[in-house]
């Protein structure tokens, strides 16, 4: 199974926001840090807002942040919401489909994939020890040292 680039970018944005839960982040900063097109990321963020994952604040100190705690958002929820099709093969249009045993196997594999990503939250992806926080110097500058 392969996720679309759109879903990949959505997960990256959410992880970025999860790493800075008390701040509003500018799309332009996220775009620059990831090296992703600002226009494309704006579309992703718009959908994330429409779907209730992020909230935005306009103005000079505005930006986006998670709409709910990172510990309440699973990777599986994001993937299911952003992806429109989990079909691994075009069994519906295949001439051997009525007698083929591949479709149930692929369905089982898809369900297993989704079950695994359902176990992980955004908070877990960004927690201390994963190395995520060290990738962006701005994260360390905004966090108090303890």
Secondary structure, 3 states (H helix, E strand, C coil): CCCCHHHHHHHHHHHHHHCCCCCCECHHHHHHHHCCCHHHHHHHHHHHHHCCCEEEECCCCCEEEECCCHHHCEHHHHHHHHCCCCCCCCHHHCCCHHHCCHHHHHHHHHHHHHHHHHCCEHHHHHCCCCCHHHCCHHHHHHCCCC
